[in-house]
Amino acid sequence: MSQPPIPLPEINDAILTAIRDFDWEEGRPILAELVGNTPAYMAKHFALEHTIPSPSSVTSCRRQ
């Protein structure tokens, strides 16, 4: 049985708590690496063929 959606204020509070509790000293290099890898990831993703809607109702991404 599926669960009811989480109320938006609860989601917002959880996100704010995560941001406040984030260890910026440890996380900054990880985020910098992620940002540095983003252009290559996006180029790779845009090289995929996107079928919307796919037969399974889920977006299908595959190499062209």
N, CA, C and O atoms as a CHARMM CRD file, in Angstrom:
* protein
*
  256
    1    1 MET  N      0.84800  -1.16900   0.00000 PROA 1      0.00000
    2    1 MET  CA     0.00000   0.00000   0.00000 PROA 1      0.00000
    3    1 MET  C      0.89900   1.24100   0.00000 PROA 1      0.00000
    4    1 MET  O      1.88000   1.30200   0.74200 PROA 1      0.00000
    5    2 SER  N      0.56200   2.21900  -0.83000 PROA 2      0.00000
    6    2 SER  CA     1.40600   3.41200  -0.91600 PROA 2      0.00000
    7    2 SER  C      1.13500   4.35000   0.25500 PROA 2      0.00000
    8    2 SER  O      0.06100   4.34000   0.85700 PROA 2      0.00000
    9    3 GLN  N      2.13000   5.14500   0.55100 PROA 3      0.00000
   10    3 GLN  CA     2.02900   6.08000   1.66500 PROA 3      0.00000
   11    3 GLN  C      1.52500   7.42900   1.15200 PROA 3      0.00000
   12    3 GLN  O      1.76000   7.76900  -0.00800 PROA 3      0.00000
   13    4 PRO  N      0.84000   8.20000   1.99300 PROA 4      0.00000
   14    4 PRO  CA     0.39100   9.52700   1.55600 PROA 4      0.00000
   15    4 PRO  C      1.59400  10.44400   1.33600 PROA 4      0.00000
   16    4 PRO  O      2.64800  10.23500   1.93700 PROA 4      0.00000
   17    5 PRO  N      1.44700  11.45500   0.48100 PROA 5      0.00000
   18    5 PRO  CA     2.57400  12.36100   0.24000 PROA 5      0.00000
   19    5 PRO  C      2.96700  13.10700   1.51600 PROA 5      0.00000
   20    5 PRO  O      2.13700  13.36600   2.38800 PROA 5      0.00000
   21    6 ILE  N      4.23700  13.44000   1.60000 PROA 6      0.00000
   22    6 ILE  CA     4.73900  14.19400   2.75100 PROA 6      0.00000
   23    6 ILE  C      4.29600  15.65200   2.57900 PROA 6      0.00000
   24    6 ILE  O      4.45400  16.21300   1.49500 PROA 6      0.00000
   25    7 PRO  N      3.74900  16.26900   3.62200 PROA 7      0.00000
   26    7 PRO  CA     3.32400  17.67400   3.51700 PROA 7      0.00000
   27    7 PRO  C      4.50300  18.59100   3.17900 PROA 7      0.00000
   28    7 PRO  O      5.61000  18.39600   3.68100 PROA 7      0.00000
   29    8 LEU  N      4.26000  19.58600   2.33100 PROA 8      0.00000
   30    8 LEU  CA     5.32900  20.49400   1.89300 PROA 8      0.00000
   31    8 LEU  C      6.05500  21.18400   3.04900 PROA 8      0.00000
   32    8 LEU  O      7.28100  21.28300   3.00000 PROA 8      0.00000
   33    9 PRO  N      5.36300  21.66500   4.08900 PROA 9      0.00000
   34    9 PRO  CA     6.11400  22.28500   5.19000 PROA 9      0.00000
   35    9 PRO  C      7.11200  21.31700   5.83600 PROA 9      0.00000
   36    9 PRO  O      8.19400  21.72500   6.25900 PROA 9      0.00000
   37   10 GLU  N      6.74900  20.05200   5.90900 PROA 10     0.00000
   38   10 GLU  CA     7.65900  19.05100   6.47600 PROA 10     0.00000
   39   10 GLU  C      8.87800  18.85600   5.57000 PROA 10     0.00000
   40   10 GLU  O     10.00100  18.70700   6.05400 PROA 10     0.00000
   41   11 ILE  N      8.65200  18.85700   4.26700 PROA 11     0.00000
   42   11 ILE  CA     9.75700  18.73900   3.30300 PROA 11     0.00000
   43   11 ILE  C     10.67300  19.95800   3.42300 PROA 11     0.00000
   44   11 ILE  O     11.89500  19.82200   3.48300 PROA 11     0.00000
   45   12 ASN  N     10.06700  21.15700   3.45900 PROA 12     0.00000
   46   12 ASN  CA    10.86300  22.38700   3.58400 PROA 12     0.00000
   47   12 ASN  C     11.70400  22.37700   4.85300 PROA 12     0.00000
   48   12 ASN  O     12.88000  22.74000   4.82000 PROA 12     0.00000
   49   13 ASP  N     11.11300  21.96600   5.96900 PROA 13     0.00000
   50   13 ASP  CA    11.85400  21.90200   7.23100 PROA 13     0.00000
   51   13 ASP  C     13.01500  20.91700   7.14100 PROA 13     0.00000
   52   13 ASP  O     14.10700  21.18900   7.64000 PROA 13     0.00000
   53   14 ALA  N     12.77700  19.77500   6.50600 PROA 14     0.00000
   54   14 ALA  CA    13.83200  18.76300   6.37400 PROA 14     0.00000
   55   14 ALA  C     14.98400  19.28700   5.52000 PROA 14     0.00000
   56   14 ALA  O     16.15000  19.04700   5.83400 PROA 14     0.00000
   57   15 ILE  N     14.66200  20.00100   4.44400 PROA 15     0.00000
   58   15 ILE  CA    15.70300  20.56100   3.57100 PROA 15     0.00000
   59   15 ILE  C     16.50800  21.61700   4.31900 PROA 15     0.00000
   60   15 ILE  O     17.73800  21.61900   4.26300 PROA 15     0.00000
   61   16 LEU  N     15.81500  22.51900   5.02300 PROA 16     0.00000
   62   16 LEU  CA    16.51900  23.55600   5.78400 PROA 16     0.00000
   63   16 LEU  C     17.41000  22.95400   6.86500 PROA 16     0.00000
   64   16 LEU  O     18.52500  23.42700   7.08500 PROA 16     0.00000
   65   17 THR  N     16.93000  21.92700   7.53300 PROA 17     0.00000
   66   17 THR  CA    17.73100  21.25500   8.55700 PROA 17     0.00000
   67   17 THR  C     18.97600  20.63300   7.93800 PROA 17     0.00000
   68   17 THR  O     20.06700  20.73000   8.50000 PROA 17     0.00000
   69   18 ALA  N     18.81500  19.99300   6.77600 PROA 18     0.00000
   70   18 ALA  CA    19.96000  19.37000   6.10100 PROA 18     0.00000
   71   18 ALA  C     20.99200  20.41700   5.69400 PROA 18     0.00000
   72   18 ALA  O     22.19400  20.18700   5.82100 PROA 18     0.00000
   73   19 ILE  N     20.52700  21.56600   5.20500 PROA 19     0.00000
   74   19 ILE  CA    21.45400  22.63300   4.80500 PROA 19     0.00000
   75   19 ILE  C     22.19900  23.16800   6.02400 PROA 19     0.00000
   76   19 ILE  O     23.41000  23.38100   5.97700 PROA 19     0.00000
   77   20 ARG  N     21.46500  23.38400   7.11600 PROA 20     0.00000
   78   20 ARG  CA    22.09600  23.91400   8.33800 PROA 20     0.00000
   79   20 ARG  C     23.10000  22.93100   8.93800 PROA 20     0.00000
   80   20 ARG  O     24.13200  23.33300   9.47500 PROA 20     0.00000
   81   21 ASP  N     22.78700  21.64400   8.84100 PROA 21     0.00000
   82   21 ASP  CA    23.64300  20.61700   9.44200 PROA 21     0.00000
   83   21 ASP  C     24.77500  20.15700   8.52300 PROA 21     0.00000
   84   21 ASP  O     25.61400  19.35600   8.93400 PROA 21     0.00000
   85   22 PHE  N     24.80800  20.65200   7.29600 PROA 22     0.00000
   86   22 PHE  CA    25.80100  20.22200   6.31900 PROA 22     0.00000
   87   22 PHE  C     27.19900  20.62300   6.77900 PROA 22     0.00000
   88   22 PHE  O     27.41400  21.76100   7.19600 PROA 22     0.00000
   89   23 ASP  N     28.13100  19.70900   6.70500 PROA 23     0.00000
   90   23 ASP  CA    29.52400  19.97400   7.07000 PROA 23     0.00000
   91   23 ASP  C     30.22200  20.59200   5.85900 PROA 23     0.00000
   92   23 ASP  O     30.71600  19.87900   4.98600 PROA 23     0.00000
   93   24 TRP  N     30.25700  21.92300   5.81800 PROA 24     0.00000
   94   24 TRP  CA    30.78900  22.62300   4.65100 PROA 24     0.00000
   95   24 TRP  C     32.27600  22.39100   4.45800 PROA 24     0.00000
   96   24 TRP  O     32.75100  22.39200   3.32200 PROA 24     0.00000
   97   25 GLU  N     33.01800  22.19500   5.52400 PROA 25     0.00000
   98   25 GLU  CA    34.45500  21.93100   5.39100 PROA 25     0.00000
   99   25 GLU  C     34.69000  20.63900   4.62000 PROA 25     0.00000
  100   25 GLU  O     35.54500  20.58100   3.73600 PROA 25     0.00000
  101   26 GLU  N     33.93300  19.61400   4.95800 PROA 26     0.00000
  102   26 GLU  CA    34.08500  18.32100   4.28600 PROA 26     0.00000
  103   26 GLU  C     33.36300  18.30600   2.93800 PROA 26     0.00000
  104   26 GLU  O     33.83500  17.68900   1.98300 PROA 26     0.00000
  105   27 GLY  N     32.23400  18.97600   2.86700 PROA 27     0.00000
  106   27 GLY  CA    31.39300  18.89500   1.67600 PROA 27     0.00000
  107   27 GLY  C     31.80000  19.78600   0.52200 PROA 27     0.00000
  108   27 GLY  O     31.49200  19.48500  -0.63000 PROA 27     0.00000
  109   28 ARG  N     32.49200  20.88400   0.81400 PROA 28     0.00000
  110   28 ARG  CA    32.85600  21.83100  -0.24800 PROA 28     0.00000
  111   28 ARG  C     33.64500  21.17100  -1.38100 PROA 28     0.00000
  112   28 ARG  O     33.30400  21.39000  -2.54300 PROA 28     0.00000
  113   29 PRO  N     34.68600  20.37100  -1.10100 PROA 29     0.00000
  114   29 PRO  CA    35.41700  19.73200  -2.20700 PROA 29     0.00000
  115   29 PRO  C     34.54200  18.76200  -3.00500 PROA 29     0.00000
  116   29 PRO  O     34.69300  18.63800  -4.22100 PROA 29     0.00000
  117   30 ILE  N     33.63800  18.08300  -2.32100 PROA 30     0.00000
  118   30 ILE  CA    32.74400  17.14400  -3.01100 PROA 30     0.00000
  119   30 ILE  C     31.81500  17.90600  -3.94600 PROA 30     0.00000
  120   30 ILE  O     31.60800  17.50300  -5.09000 PROA 30     0.00000
  121   31 LEU  N     31.25300  19.01700  -3.45200 PROA 31     0.00000
  122   31 LEU  CA    30.37600  19.83500  -4.29200 PROA 31     0.00000
  123   31 LEU  C     31.14200  20.44100  -5.46500 PROA 31     0.00000
  124   31 LEU  O     30.61600  20.52300  -6.57500 PROA 31     0.00000
  125   32 ALA  N     32.38000  20.86400  -5.22400 PROA 32     0.00000
  126   32 ALA  CA    33.19500  21.43200  -6.30000 PROA 32     0.00000
  127   32 ALA  C     33.44300  20.39600  -7.39000 PROA 32     0.00000
  128   32 ALA  O     33.39800  20.71400  -8.57900 PROA 32     0.00000
  129   33 GLU  N     33.70400  19.16600  -6.98800 PROA 33     0.00000
  130   33 GLU  CA    33.91300  18.09600  -7.96800 PROA 33     0.00000
  131   33 GLU  C     32.62900  17.83300  -8.75200 PROA 33     0.00000
  132   33 GLU  O     32.66300  17.64500  -9.96800 PROA 33     0.00000
  133   34 LEU  N     31.50600  17.82200  -8.05400 PROA 34     0.00000
  134   34 LEU  CA    30.21300  17.59900  -8.70000 PROA 34     0.00000
  135   34 LEU  C     29.92700  18.68800  -9.73000 PROA 34     0.00000
  136   34 LEU  O     29.50700  18.40000 -10.85000 PROA 34     0.00000
  137   35 VAL  N     30.15800  19.93500  -9.34200 PROA 35     0.00000
  138   35 VAL  CA    29.93300  21.05500 -10.25700 PROA 35     0.00000
  139   35 VAL  C     30.86300  20.94000 -11.46300 PROA 35     0.00000
  140   35 VAL  O     30.45300  21.20300 -12.59400 PROA 35     0.00000
  141   36 GLY  N     32.10200  20.55100 -11.22400 PROA 36     0.00000
  142   36 GLY  CA    33.05700  20.40000 -12.32100 PROA 36     0.00000
  143   36 GLY  C     32.66900  19.30400 -13.30200 PROA 36     0.00000
  144   36 GLY  O     32.99300  19.38900 -14.48700 PROA 36     0.00000
  145   37 ASN  N     31.97800  18.27500 -12.81800 PROA 37     0.00000
  146   37 ASN  CA    31.56900  17.15800 -13.67600 PROA 37     0.00000
  147   37 ASN  C     30.24100  17.40300 -14.38900 PROA 37     0.00000
  148   37 ASN  O     29.87600  16.64700 -15.29000 PROA 37     0.00000
  149   38 THR  N     29.51500  18.45000 -13.99500 PROA 38     0.00000
  150   38 THR  CA    28.17700  18.68100 -14.54000 PROA 38     0.00000
  151   38 THR  C     28.16400  18.88100 -16.05400 PROA 38     0.00000
  152   38 THR  O     27.33000  18.26200 -16.71600 PROA 38     0.00000
  153   39 PRO  N     29.03800  19.71000 -16.65200 PROA 39     0.00000
  154   39 PRO  CA    28.97700  19.88500 -18.10900 PROA 39     0.00000
  155   39 PRO  C     29.13300  18.56600 -18.87600 PROA 39     0.00000
  156   39 PRO  O     28.42000  18.33500 -19.85200 PROA 39     0.00000
  157   40 ALA  N     30.04700  17.71300 -18.44900 PROA 40     0.00000
  158   40 ALA  CA    30.24600  16.42800 -19.13300 PROA 40     0.00000
  159   40 ALA  C     29.01800  15.53900 -18.96100 PROA 40     0.00000
  160   40 ALA  O     28.60800  14.85600 -19.90000 PROA 40     0.00000
  161   41 TYR  N     28.43000  15.54600 -17.76600 PROA 41     0.00000
  162   41 TYR  CA    27.22500  14.75200 -17.52300 PROA 41     0.00000
  163   41 TYR  C     26.08600  15.23500 -18.41900 PROA 41     0.00000
  164   41 TYR  O     25.37900  14.42600 -19.02000 PROA 41     0.00000
  165   42 MET  N     25.90900  16.55400 -18.50600 PROA 42     0.00000
  166   42 MET  CA    24.81900  17.10200 -19.32100 PROA 42     0.00000
  167   42 MET  C     25.03900  16.78200 -20.80000 PROA 42     0.00000
  168   42 MET  O     24.09000  16.42600 -21.49900 PROA 42     0.00000
  169   43 ALA  N     26.27100  16.90200 -21.28200 PROA 43     0.00000
  170   43 ALA  CA    26.56000  16.58400 -22.68100 PROA 43     0.00000
  171   43 ALA  C     26.24100  15.12500 -22.97000 PROA 43     0.00000
  172   43 ALA  O     25.66900  14.80500 -24.01200 PROA 43     0.00000
  173   44 LYS  N     26.60800  14.24400 -22.05200 PROA 44     0.00000
  174   44 LYS  CA    26.32800  12.81700 -22.20800 PROA 44     0.00000
  175   44 LYS  C     24.81600  12.56800 -22.22400 PROA 44     0.00000
  176   44 LYS  O     24.31700  11.78000 -23.02800 PROA 44     0.00000
  177   45 HSD  N     24.10500  13.23800 -21.34000 PROA 45     0.00000
  178   45 HSD  CA    22.65600  13.05500 -21.25400 PROA 45     0.00000
  179   45 HSD  C     21.96300  13.56100 -22.51700 PROA 45     0.00000
  180   45 HSD  O     21.05900  12.90500 -23.03300 PROA 45     0.00000
  181   46 PHE  N     22.38600  14.73100 -23.01800 PROA 46     0.00000
  182   46 PHE  CA    21.74500  15.28200 -24.20900 PROA 46     0.00000
  183   46 PHE  C     22.05300  14.46100 -25.45300 PROA 46     0.00000
  184   46 PHE  O     21.36000  14.59300 -26.46200 PROA 46     0.00000
  185   47 ALA  N     23.07700  13.61800 -25.40200 PROA 47     0.00000
  186   47 ALA  CA    23.38900  12.73200 -26.52200 PROA 47     0.00000
  187   47 ALA  C     22.44400  11.53400 -26.56800 PROA 47     0.00000
  188   47 ALA  O     22.46500  10.76000 -27.52500 PROA 47     0.00000
  189   48 LEU  N     21.62000  11.38200 -25.54000 PROA 48     0.00000
  190   48 LEU  CA    20.66700  10.27600 -25.50300 PROA 48     0.00000
  191   48 LEU  C     19.40300  10.65200 -26.25800 PROA 48     0.00000
  192   48 LEU  O     19.06800  11.82900 -26.39000 PROA 48     0.00000
  193   49 GLU  N     18.71900   9.64900 -26.74300 PROA 49     0.00000
  194   49 GLU  CA    17.42500   9.85800 -27.39200 PROA 49     0.00000
  195   49 GLU  C     16.36100   9.77100 -26.30700 PROA 49     0.00000
  196   49 GLU  O     16.36600   8.84100 -25.50100 PROA 49     0.00000
  197   50 HSD  N     15.45300  10.73400 -26.28700 PROA 50     0.00000
  198   50 HSD  CA    14.41000  10.76700 -25.27100 PROA 50     0.00000
  199   50 HSD  C     13.06000  10.49400 -25.91900 PROA 50     0.00000
  200   50 HSD  O     12.65800  11.19200 -26.85100 PROA 50     0.00000
  201   51 THR  N     12.37200   9.48700 -25.42700 PROA 51     0.00000
  202   51 THR  CA    11.05800   9.12300 -25.93400 PROA 51     0.00000
  203   51 THR  C     10.03400   9.46400 -24.86400 PROA 51     0.00000
  204   51 THR  O     10.03400   8.87300 -23.78400 PROA 51     0.00000
  205   52 ILE  N      9.16100  10.41900 -25.16400 PROA 52     0.00000
  206   52 ILE  CA     8.15500  10.83600 -24.18400 PROA 52     0.00000
  207   52 ILE  C      6.79500  10.80600 -24.86300 PROA 52     0.00000
  208   52 ILE  O      6.67700  11.43800 -25.91300 PROA 52     0.00000
  209   53 PRO  N      5.78200  10.15400 -24.38600 PROA 53     0.00000
  210   53 PRO  CA     5.90000   9.15200 -23.33500 PROA 53     0.00000
  211   53 PRO  C      6.41200   7.84500 -23.91500 PROA 53     0.00000
  212   53 PRO  O      6.18900   7.54200 -25.08700 PROA 53     0.00000
  213   54 SER  N      7.08100   7.09700 -23.10700 PROA 54     0.00000
  214   54 SER  CA     7.56300   5.78900 -23.54200 PROA 54     0.00000
  215   54 SER  C      6.44000   4.78200 -23.36700 PROA 54     0.00000
  216   54 SER  O      5.45600   5.07300 -22.68600 PROA 54     0.00000
  217   55 PRO  N      6.56200   3.61900 -23.95800 PROA 55     0.00000
  218   55 PRO  CA     5.50500   2.60800 -23.82100 PROA 55     0.00000
  219   55 PRO  C      5.18400   2.26300 -22.37100 PROA 55     0.00000
  220   55 PRO  O      4.05200   1.89300 -22.05900 PROA 55     0.00000
  221   56 SER  N      6.16400   2.38000 -21.48700 PROA 56     0.00000
  222   56 SER  CA     5.92400   2.03400 -20.08600 PROA 56     0.00000
  223   56 SER  C      5.50000   3.24500 -19.26400 PROA 56     0.00000
  224   56 SER  O      5.39100   3.15500 -18.04100 PROA 56     0.00000
  225   57 SER  N      5.25900   4.38100 -19.92300 PROA 57     0.00000
  226   57 SER  CA     4.88900   5.63900 -19.26600 PROA 57     0.00000
  227   57 SER  C      6.03000   6.23900 -18.45700 PROA 57     0.00000
  228   57 SER  O      5.81300   7.14600 -17.65400 PROA 57     0.00000
  229   58 VAL  N      7.23400   5.74400 -18.66200 PROA 58     0.00000
  230   58 VAL  CA     8.41600   6.28500 -18.00400 PROA 58     0.00000
  231   58 VAL  C      9.32700   6.80100 -19.10700 PROA 58     0.00000
  232   58 VAL  O      9.47400   6.15400 -20.14400 PROA 58     0.00000
  233   59 THR  N      9.93500   7.95600 -18.89300 PROA 59     0.00000
  234   59 THR  CA    10.82100   8.50400 -19.91100 PROA 59     0.00000
  235   59 THR  C     11.94400   7.52300 -20.20000 PROA 59     0.00000
  236   59 THR  O     12.59600   7.01300 -19.29000 PROA 59     0.00000
  237   60 SER  N     12.15400   7.27000 -21.47500 PROA 60     0.00000
  238   60 SER  CA    13.20500   6.34300 -21.87900 PROA 60     0.00000
  239   60 SER  C     14.36800   7.14100 -22.44900 PROA 60     0.00000
  240   60 SER  O     14.17300   7.95000 -23.35600 PROA 60     0.00000
  241   61 CYS  N     15.55900   6.93000 -21.93900 PROA 61     0.00000
  242   61 CYS  CA    16.76300   7.58100 -22.44300 PROA 61     0.00000
  243   61 CYS  C     17.70000   6.49200 -22.94800 PROA 61     0.00000
  244   61 CYS  O     18.03800   5.56500 -22.21200 PROA 61     0.00000
  245   62 ARG  N     18.11900   6.60600 -24.20700 PROA 62     0.00000
  246   62 ARG  CA    19.03900   5.60400 -24.74600 PROA 62     0.00000
  247   62 ARG  C     19.96200   6.27300 -25.75800 PROA 62     0.00000
  248   62 ARG  O     19.66200   7.35000 -26.27300 PROA 62     0.00000
  249   63 ARG  N     21.06800   5.63200 -26.03000 PROA 63     0.00000
  250   63 ARG  CA    22.03300   6.17000 -26.99200 PROA 63     0.00000
  251   63 ARG  C     21.39600   6.26700 -28.36700 PROA 63     0.00000
  252   63 ARG  O     20.66500   5.37500 -28.79600 PROA 63     0.00000
  253   64 GLN  N     21.68700   7.37200 -29.05200 PROA 64     0.00000
  254   64 GLN  CA    21.17600   7.52600 -30.41800 PROA 64     0.00000
  255   64 GLN  C     22.04700   6.75300 -31.37400 PROA 64     0.00000
  256   64 GLN  O     21.79100   6.75000 -32.57800 PROA 64     0.00000
